[in-house]
Amino acid sequence: MTAEPDIRFDRYYSYEEMTERLQALAARYPKLATLRSLARSFGGREVWVMEMTNPDTGPALDKPGYYIDAQIHAEEHATSATALYAIWHLLTNYGRDEEATRLLDTQVFYVLPRINPDGAELSLQPPYYNWCGNGRFMPGADRHAGLIPEDIDGDGFLVWMRVPDPKGEWKKSARNPDIMVQRAPGEEGGDYFRLYPEGTIRDFDGANVAIEKPFDGNMNRNFPTNWSPQEYGAGEHPLSEPEAAAMARFILDHPNICGMCAYHTHGGIIMRPSMTKPDSAMSARDITLYKEIGRVGTELTGYPTVSIYEDFTPDKTQVRRGGLMDWTYEEMGIISFGTELWDLEREAGVEKVGYYNLYPRNEEVQQKVYAYVREHMGEKAWRDWRPFHHPQLGAIEIGGMVNIWSYRNPPPALLEGIARANALFNLRHAAAAPHVKIDTLEVEPLGADLFKIRAVVANHGYLPTNLSDVAIANKAARPVEVALEVEGGEVVMNPAKVELGHLAGRNERLYPWSPWGQQWSAVAKPMEWLVRAEGPGAGVRVVARSQKGGVHRREVALG
């Protein structure tokens, strides 16, 4: 047996380092873990997936599946570390921790720890591009004109330019000149500035610093549902990017997936559907289900669970389109979450007033964030302002927050705690899967070599075998099938294979029964057959098969 891999969760790993650790885990736990490549990136790097289950308890596709992916956006390095933690936790705790052991015995996990290896590798290196791209273009190469991100002062960091301008909307704080605060309406008579990302200006007209939205690589806008070419980074067509296409094919090839979580940064929230419509346009039963599972996530992580449309979309006329979560839920009915890891403002002691704040403008808030960054995150997250002569804008200053190592990703010392809390939420979500079992299998001799076979098939899980109302509406959920196999005999009454329909989960039963409340659906259904035995040694096997709730078999002898 190989040695336990050296894996730390107080640092961010490069592609080579991540690959080495994934391979080491697969080698250390060959029975439980299988590592394979889904696709190759534009740069020739592998997009890895780790499959984990105990094969002694059945084939992977015969078990409920749970899917995790990370770092679809290049700069979101904490997500990759969290996915690696989930893999490490399950494998190293098998046989030692009751939950990890039970989950690997009864379910299968599919974890994609770094979907975007090219973009991630580029943003891990100076000047630390704060971008989403997947390497089809270098940062800025996809823009036709305007400001192009560039480390123009050569210090190894992309930060901010403050440009003196009497028309500017910013001014230096009187309390702390490192901080820029908004100029008040009607305010005059001071020194004012414009703030721009660090870079040069292509086709500068001498008057306006235009900034185009990037075309490259926001792969979380490259999925089929509600796709729009107007979304930034949406690609040339749905699934145009090889990494996104490989993800989609993998999900379609694994119809046993009944839950998923996509890791992102930042904001410290657990997101649920929909991206494009209000809760009033969704299934009330599905929303209740999301809220109940999300409540578990909030207890474990401290993150509130919010609707992307209701709580995370400030302008309802500009909804997000082409996202993975809407595709997996609205098309397939999979219960899908997306977690925005890490909240710098909350960590700095700022009371949250909303879930989608690009940057704080209040001076007190900025001072708290500034103080936290300077004390806990160091010069990699904050660069002192210094004079610089810009080739087009003249005398300016360059400095301020390094977004990728402040707002986007936590300091390494906090990484393990964030990873652990969020991985444990995903394990609890996975444990809510439907689980189909044959509770009873009885044989009653009737004489003349005839036997009555009675079986009761039940769902022992929290979720129903259809997962959601959306899955029913889209015909995306196969009904539970029960088959009787006879050895040394024949079925003489009732079909040998029967569709039971779906079995409810205990999620329906949040309250004691009431005629005014939601009426309960069946969690168990009986089946009967008449069988004729054709000699000694005859027996029957009953197989209950659910696409999402797994496969269970029981056998009994006749006579």
Rosetta blueprint (number, residue, H / E / L):
1 M L
2 T L
3 A L
4 E L
5 P L
6 D L
7 I L
8 R L
9 F L
10 D L
11 R L
12 Y L
13 Y L
14 S L
15 Y H
16 E H
17 E H
18 M H
19 T H
20 E H
21 R H
22 L H
23 Q H
24 A H
25 L H
26 A H
27 A H
28 R H
29 Y L
30 P L
31 K L
32 L L
33 A E
34 T E
35 L E
36 R E
37 S E
38 L E
39 A E
40 R E
41 S L
42 F L
43 G L
44 G L
45 R L
46 E E
47 V E
48 W E
49 V E
50 M E
51 E E
52 M E
53 T L
54 N L
55 P H
56 D H
57 T H
58 G L
59 P L
60 A H
61 L H
62 D H
63 K L
64 P L
65 G E
66 Y E
67 Y E
68 I E
69 D E
70 A L
71 Q L
72 I L
73 H L
74 A L
75 E L
76 E L
77 H H
78 A H
79 T H
80 S H
81 A H
82 T H
83 A H
84 L H
85 Y H
86 A H
87 I H
88 W H
89 H H
90 L H
91 L H
92 T H
93 N H
94 Y L
95 G L
96 R L
97 D L
98 E H
99 E H
100 A H
101 T H
102 R H
103 L H
104 L H
105 D H
106 T H
107 Q L
108 V E
109 F E
110 Y E
111 V E
112 L E
113 P L
114 R L
115 I L
116 N L
117 P H
118 D H
119 G H
120 A H
121 E H
122 L H
123 S H
124 L L
125 Q L
126 P L
127 P L
128 Y L
129 Y L
130 N L
131 W L
132 C L
133 G L
134 N L
135 G L
136 R L
137 F L
138 M L
139 P L
140 G L
141 A L
142 D L
143 R L
144 H L
145 A L
146 G E
147 L E
148 I E
149 P E
150 E L
151 D L
152 I L
153 D L
154 G L
155 D L
156 G L
157 F L
158 L L
159 V L
160 W E
161 M E
162 R E
163 V E
164 P E
165 D L
166 P L
167 K L
168 G L
169 E L
170 W E
171 K E
172 K E
173 S L
174 A L
175 R L
176 N L
177 P L
178 D L
179 I L
180 M E
181 V E
182 Q E
183 R L
184 A L
185 P L
186 G L
187 E L
188 E L
189 G L
190 G L
191 D L
192 Y L
193 F E
194 R E
195 L E
196 Y E
197 P E
198 E L
199 G E
200 T E
201 I E
202 R E
203 D L
204 F L
205 D L
206 G L
207 A L
208 N L
209 V L
210 A L
211 I L
212 E L
213 K L
214 P L
215 F L
216 D L
217 G L
218 N L
219 M H
220 N H
221 R H
222 N L
223 F L
224 P L
225 T L
226 N L
227 W L
228 S L
229 P L
230 Q L
231 E L
232 Y L
233 G L
234 A L
235 G L
236 E L
237 H L
238 P L
239 L L
240 S L
241 E L
242 P H
243 E H
244 A H
245 A H
246 A H
247 M H
248 A H
249 R H
250 F H
251 I H
252 L H
253 D L
254 H L
255 P L
256 N L
257 I E
258 C E
259 G E
260 M E
261 C E
262 A E
263 Y E
264 H E
265 T E
266 H L
267 G L
268 G L
269 I E
270 I E
271 M E
272 R E
273 P L
274 S L
275 M L
276 T L
277 K L
278 P L
279 D H
280 S H
281 A H
282 M L
283 S L
284 A H
285 R H
286 D H
287 I H
288 T H
289 L H
290 Y H
291 K H
292 E H
293 I H
294 G H
295 R H
296 V H
297 G H
298 T H
299 E H
300 L H
301 T H
302 G L
303 Y L
304 P L
305 T E
306 V E
307 S E
308 I H
309 Y H
310 E H
311 D H
312 F H
313 T L
314 P L
315 D L
316 K L
317 T L
318 Q L
319 V L
320 R L
321 R L
322 G L
323 G L
324 L H
325 M H
326 D H
327 W H
328 T H
329 Y H
330 E H
331 E H
332 M L
333 G L
334 I L
335 I E
336 S E
337 F E
338 G E
339 T E
340 E E
341 L E
342 W L
343 D L
344 L H
345 E H
346 R H
347 E H
348 A L
349 G L
350 V L
351 E L
352 K L
353 V L
354 G L
355 Y L
356 Y L
357 N L
358 L L
359 Y L
360 P L
361 R L
362 N L
363 E H
364 E H
365 V H
366 Q H
367 Q H
368 K H
369 V H
370 Y H
371 A H
372 Y H
373 V H
374 R H
375 E H
376 H H
377 M L
378 G H
379 E H
380 K H
381 A L
382 W E
383 R E
384 D E
385 W E
386 R E
387 P E
388 F E
389 H E
390 H E
391 P L
392 Q L
393 L L
394 G E
395 A E
396 I E
397 E E
398 I E
399 G E
400 G E
401 M E
402 V L
403 N H
404 I H
405 W H
406 S L
407 Y L
408 R L
409 N L
410 P L
411 P L
412 P H
413 A H
414 L H
415 L H
416 E H
417 G H
418 I H
419 A H
420 R H
421 A H
422 N H
423 A H
424 L H
425 F H
426 N H
427 L H
428 R H
429 H H
430 A H
431 A H
432 A L
433 A L
434 P L
435 H L
436 V E
437 K E
438 I E
439 D E
440 T E
441 L E
442 E E
443 V E
444 E E
445 P E
446 L E
447 G E
448 A L
449 D L
450 L E
451 F E
452 K E
453 I E
454 R E
455 A E
456 V E
457 V E
458 A E
459 N E
460 H L
461 G L
462 Y L
463 L L
464 P L
465 T L
466 N L
467 L L
468 S L
469 D H
470 V H
471 A H
472 I H
473 A H
474 N L
475 K L
476 A L
477 A L
478 R L
479 P L
480 V E
481 E E
482 V E
483 A E
484 L E
485 E E
486 V E
487 E E
488 G L
489 G E
490 E E
491 V E
492 V E
493 M E
494 N L
495 P L
496 A L
497 K E
498 V E
499 E E
500 L E
501 G E
502 H L
503 L L
504 A L
505 G L
506 R H
507 N H
508 E H
509 R L
510 L L
511 Y L
512 P L
513 W L
514 S L
515 P L
516 W L
517 G L
518 Q L
519 Q L
520 W L
521 S L
522 A L
523 V L
524 A E
525 K E
526 P E
527 M E
528 E E
529 W E
530 L E
531 V E
532 R E
533 A E
534 E L
535 G L
536 P L
537 G L
538 A L
539 G E
540 V E
541 R E
542 V E
543 V E
544 A E
545 R E
546 S E
547 Q L
548 K L
549 G L
550 G E
551 V E
552 H E
553 R E
554 R E
555 E E
556 V E
557 A E
558 L L
559 G L
